[in-house]
C-alpha cells in the first residue's frame, strides 16, 4: 500500500501546511489581539480548517477518482458551483467593494473555490467524451461554454484574481487535451486583450495597474502593500530576523496572514526560508507533472493537470504580487495562507491526485 502513495505529492503538501500554520500564527497574533482580545483567534480557525482539509484529502484519496468521469457526478458538481456563483452577488457578503463570500450556517466560504474544481471536472469530462473530428470550432466552443459562464459570474463579484486563475487553468487543460493548438493560442491572445479591457473598465483596477508600473520604476512609488512587502522581505536578509520577530506584519503590511503572508516568511526566515518554500512547491509541481505525462487515460491526465495548474498559478501569482513583479490581485498562497474554503478545496484536490496515482501506480512506476 505504501508504494501506491505518491510521497512526492503528499510530503511537500504536509510540509507546506506545517510551515503555513506557523506563519499564520506569527503573522496574525498581533492583529488578532487587537481585533478580538486574544492572539489565538485566527490560528484556532486555521487549525480547524486544516483538520477539515486532512479529512477531505483522506476521503478523496480513498474514493475511486473514476466516479468523477460520469455524467451525473459532473452535472451535480457543475450545478452546485454554478448555483452558488449565481447567488453570490445576490446574497453574498460585501467587503472591500466586492461580493465574494457566502455565509451558510455561520460559516463563510468562497463559491469560486468550488468553481475551480467544477471547471476542471467539466472540461476533463467534455474533452475525453466529446471529440468532434470535422468541425473543430464547434468542439472548441462546446468545451468553453461552462468556463465562460463561470467567468461571467466571477466578473460580477468582481474577483479579477480568480478570473486569472480560472482562465489560466482552462487554457492549460485545452492545451494538453485539444487539437489543433492554434485555437488555444488564439484564445490566449484574446484572453489577454479581454483582461486588459476589463481592467480599463474598472477605475480601481487601473489605479492598481498604474501603481504597479510606477513601483517597478521606484519602490517608493509602489502601492503600500507592495512597498512594505518588499521591505519586509529585504529586511530578513539571508537567515531572517527569527520566528515571531517580524515588525512589518504588526504595523505595516495589510493582510499579513493572508495574501501577504510571504512577506512574513521572508522577514522572519530570510532567503533560506523563501528558498525552502520555493523548493517544496517545485517538488510538488514536478511530481504532479511527472504523473501527468505518464497517465494514459485522457480524463485522468486532464484532471490531474488541471488541479496541478490551479496550485501552480496561485503560487506564481501570489509570489509575483508580493515581490512586486505582478500587479496586486489578492490571491492566497496555496497551503500556507489563512483561509477556510481555499485550503480545504486545495487539500481535496491533492486527495484526488493521490487517488489517481493509487489506481494507476503500476503504469506510473
Secondary structure, DSSP 8 states (H G I E B T S, - for coil): -GGGS-HHHHHHHHHHHHHHHHHHHHHHHHHHHHHHSSTTHHHHHHHHHHHHHHHHHHHHHHS-GGGGGSHHHHHHHHHHHHHHHHHHHHH-EEETTEEEEEEETTEEE-HHHHHHHHHHHHHHHHHHH---SS-HHHHHHHHHHHHHHHHHHHHHHT-HHHHHHHHHHHHHHHHHHSS-HHHHHHHHHHHHHHHHHHHHHSHHHHHHHHHHHHHHH-GGGS-HHHHHHHHHHHHHTTT-S-TT--SHHHHT-TTTTTTTHHHHHHHHHHHHHHHHHHHHHHHHHHHHHHHHHH--SHHHHHHHHHHHHHHHHHHHHHHHHHHTSS-------TTTS--SHHHHHHHHHHHHHHHHHHHHHHHH-
